[in-house]
């Protein structure tokens, strides 16, 4: 899979029910993605490797790995949920579960083993996750993600594709530090220091493991928090910028617009009007 053919999508809360979305080419986005297959089958090229999700199964993965949904021959119906990775990193997941979540392959589990009525849950989240009061839905999604990761611990390990365990652990440590401190005035050097690494080496390691730079990852966590505050509160954009960790209004507007495709005020209006975020 050539990197030039991969489309980078913007992270954010997104849900879909019904036929499988059409993907003209591979894409990647800094979200945790959940796929429930109700009928039919999802066939992915995931990082170039074929992956299938059958009816009655749920797939969980970090969508930063390039993936491409290919035609399965029959209509597939299901449910999809995206949540920014920064949201999941704020859940204080155990290190083992974080490593499972960040690995470049999905966790695929029979839905009946982790949820009594997964279809009903996805349907309710489709209605609730973009509402101002989405707290209950987010807690339910977190609970399902935790169950899926717990089930993933017991699943046979697929070939790791050459990933180095020590590098993955260091990347997780840095990602956790960013999730805990992105609201503070931290810089890439602070992130490297938290993992007891030389800054230059840390930045190289992080980019190879996670697929983006420390600075971009930090910005995405801050923008994800800003998205949440814009949707769920009446805070002014100036207050949202400060609460999300941005050092200035200009930096907030520049990075938010670059990652979300519209200015903060326009994003808030569009989401409340029901337009795609």
C-alpha positions in Angstrom: 0.0 0.0 0.0 1.6 3.3 -1.1 1.4 6.1 1.4 0.6 8.6 -1.4 -2.7 6.7 -2.0 -3.8 6.9 1.6 -6.3 9.7 2.5 -5.9 11.2 5.9 -9.3 11.9 7.5 -9.9 14.3 10.4 -10.6 12.7 13.8 -13.9 13.3 15.5 -17.0 11.7 16.9 -18.9 10.0 14.1 -21.6 7.3 13.8 -23.3 5.4 11.0 -26.0 2.8 10.7 -27.0 0.9 7.6 -25.1 -0.2 4.5 -21.3 -0.3 4.7 -19.8 3.1 3.7 -18.1 3.2 0.2 -14.4 3.8 0.5 -12.8 4.8 -2.9 -9.3 4.5 -1.5 -7.5 3.6 1.8 -7.7 6.1 4.5 -6.5 6.7 8.1 -7.8 8.8 11.0 -6.7 9.3 14.6 -9.8 7.6 16.1 -10.8 4.5 17.9 -13.2 2.7 15.5 -15.9 0.2 16.3 -17.6 -1.9 13.5 -20.6 -4.1 14.2 -21.7 -6.4 11.3 -25.4 -7.2 11.5 -25.6 -9.0 8.2 -23.1 -9.7 5.4 -19.4 -9.3 5.8 -16.8 -6.6 6.0 -13.6 -7.2 4.0 -10.7 -4.9 4.7 -7.2 -4.4 3.6 -5.8 -3.4 6.9 -2.2 -2.1 6.6 -2.1 -4.1 3.4 -3.2 -7.3 5.0 -6.7 -8.9 4.4 -9.1 -8.8 7.4 -12.7 -10.0 7.4 -15.4 -9.2 10.0 -18.4 -11.6 9.7 -22.1 -11.1 10.7 -22.4 -11.1 14.5 -18.9 -9.8 15.1 -17.5 -6.5 16.4 -14.1 -5.1 15.3 -12.2 -2.6 17.3 -9.1 -0.9 16.1 -7.0 2.3 16.1 -7.8 3.8 12.7 -4.4 5.4 12.2 -3.4 2.3 10.4 -4.3 2.7 6.7 -7.4 0.6 5.9 -9.6 0.1 2.9 -13.1 -1.5 2.9 -13.4 -3.6 -0.3 -16.6 -4.8 -1.9 -17.8 -8.1 -0.2 -20.1 -9.2 -3.0 -23.3 -8.9 -0.9 -24.8 -5.9 0.9 -23.4 -5.5 4.4 -25.5 -3.9 7.1 -24.0 -2.7 10.4 -23.0 0.0 12.8 -19.9 2.3 13.0 -18.6 4.5 15.8 -15.5 6.7 15.7 -14.1 8.4 18.8 -10.9 10.4 18.9 -8.0 8.4 20.3 -7.4 11.2 22.8 -10.8 10.4 24.3 -9.9 6.7 24.8 -6.4 7.6 26.2 -8.2 9.6 28.9 -9.9 6.5 30.2 -6.8 5.3 32.1 -6.8 1.9 30.3 -4.3 -0.7 31.7 -1.0 -0.6 29.8 -1.7 -4.1 28.3 -5.0 -2.8 26.9 -3.4 0.3 25.5 -0.8 -1.7 23.8 -3.5 -3.9 22.3 -5.5 -0.8 21.1 -2.4 0.8 19.5 -1.3 -2.3 17.7 -1.7 -2.3 13.9 -4.4 -4.9 13.6 -8.1 -5.1 14.8 -9.5 -7.0 17.8 -12.4 -9.0 16.4 -14.9 -10.6 18.8 -18.3 -12.3 18.6 -20.7 -9.6 19.7 -22.7 -11.9 21.9 -19.7 -12.5 24.1 -19.4 -8.8 25.0 -22.8 -7.3 24.6 -26.3 -8.6 25.1 -27.9 -6.6 22.3 -25.1 -4.8 20.4 -27.4 -3.7 17.6 -29.6 -1.8 20.0 -26.6 -0.2 21.6 -25.2 1.0 18.3 -28.6 2.4 17.4 -28.9 4.3 20.6 -25.3 5.7 20.2 -26.2 6.8 16.7 -28.8 9.1 18.2 -27.0 10.1 21.5 -23.3 10.6 20.8 -23.7 14.0 19.0 -26.2 15.3 21.6 -25.1 17.9 24.1 -25.5 15.4 26.9 -23.6 12.4 25.5 -22.0 11.3 28.8 -24.0 8.1 29.3 -23.4 7.0 25.7 -19.7 7.7 26.1 -19.6 5.6 29.3 -21.4 2.8 27.4 -18.9 2.9 24.5 -16.0 2.9 27.0 -17.4 -0.2 28.7 -17.7 -2.0 25.4 -14.2 -1.0 24.4 -12.9 -2.3 27.7 -14.7 -5.7 27.2 -13.4 -6.0 23.7 -9.8 -5.3 24.8 -10.2 -7.8 27.6 -11.4 -10.4 25.1 -8.5 -9.5 22.9 -6.0 -10.4 25.5 -7.2 -14.0 25.3 -7.2 -14.1 21.5 -4.3 -15.8 19.7 -1.7 -13.3 18.7 -1.3 -12.6 15.0 2.2 -12.0 13.6 3.3 -8.6 14.7 4.8 -7.5 11.4 8.1 -6.6 12.9 6.9 -4.2 15.7 9.5 -4.0 18.5 7.9 -4.5 22.0 10.2 -2.0 23.6 9.3 0.6 21.0 5.6 0.0 21.4 5.8 0.3 25.2 7.7 3.6 24.9 5.1 4.9 22.4 2.3 3.9 24.8 4.1 5.7 27.6 4.4 8.8 25.6 0.8 8.6 24.4 -0.4 8.2 28.0 1.7 11.2 29.1 0.2 13.4 26.3 -3.3 12.2 27.2 -2.8 13.1 30.9 -1.1 16.5 30.3 -2.2 17.9 26.9 -4.1 20.6 28.6 -0.8 21.9 30.1 1.9 23.9 28.3 4.0 20.8 27.3 6.2 20.4 24.3 7.7 17.3 22.6 10.8 17.5 24.8 8.6 17.1 27.9 7.0 14.0 26.3 10.4 12.5 25.6 11.5 13.2 29.1 8.5 11.4 30.5 9.7 8.2 28.6 13.3 8.8 29.7 14.4 9.2 26.1 16.6 11.5 24.1 14.2 14.0 22.4 15.5 13.3 18.9 15.2 9.5 19.4 11.8 9.8 21.0 10.4 11.8 18.1 11.7 9.2 15.6 10.4 6.3 17.7 7.0 7.9 18.2 6.6 8.6 14.5 7.5 5.1 13.5 5.3 3.5 16.1 2.3 5.8 15.9 2.5 7.1 12.3 2.5 10.8 13.2 4.8 13.3 15.1 4.6 14.0 18.8 3.6 17.6 18.0 0.8 16.6 15.6 -0.4 14.0 18.1 -0.5 16.6 20.9 -2.4 19.0 18.6 -4.9 16.3 17.8 -5.6 15.6 21.5 -6.1 19.3 22.1 -8.4 19.6 19.1 -10.4 16.5 20.2 -10.9 18.1 23.6 -12.0 21.3 22.0 -14.5 19.5 19.8 -16.0 17.9 22.9 -16.3 21.3 24.7 -17.7 23.0 21.7 -20.4 20.3 21.3 -21.2 19.7 25.0 -20.8 23.2 26.7 -21.7 26.8 26.1 -18.1 28.0 26.8 -16.8 30.8 24.6 -14.2 29.8 22.0 -11.6 31.7 24.0 -12.4 29.6 27.1 -12.4 26.4 25.0 -9.0 27.3 23.6 -7.5 27.8 27.1 -9.2 24.7 28.6 -7.9 22.5 25.7 -4.3 23.5 26.3 -3.7 25.9 23.4 -1.2 28.7 24.2 -3.0 31.3 22.2 -6.2 32.0 20.3 -4.3 32.2 17.0 -2.8 28.7 17.6 -6.2 27.3 18.5 -7.9 28.7 15.4 -5.0 27.6 13.1 -4.8 24.1 14.4 -8.5 23.5 14.8 -9.3 24.8 11.3 -6.4 22.7 9.8 -7.6 19.5 11.5 -11.4 20.0 11.3 -11.8 21.8 8.1 -13.7 24.8 9.6 -13.2 27.4 12.4 -14.4 26.5 15.9 -17.5 28.7 15.7 -18.5 27.2 12.4 -17.8 23.7 13.7 -20.1 24.2 16.7 -22.9 25.6 14.5 -22.6 22.8 11.9 -22.8 20.0 14.6 -25.8 21.6 16.3 -27.5 21.9 12.9 -26.9 18.2 12.2 -24.3 18.7 9.5 -21.2 16.4 9.3 -18.4 17.6 11.7 
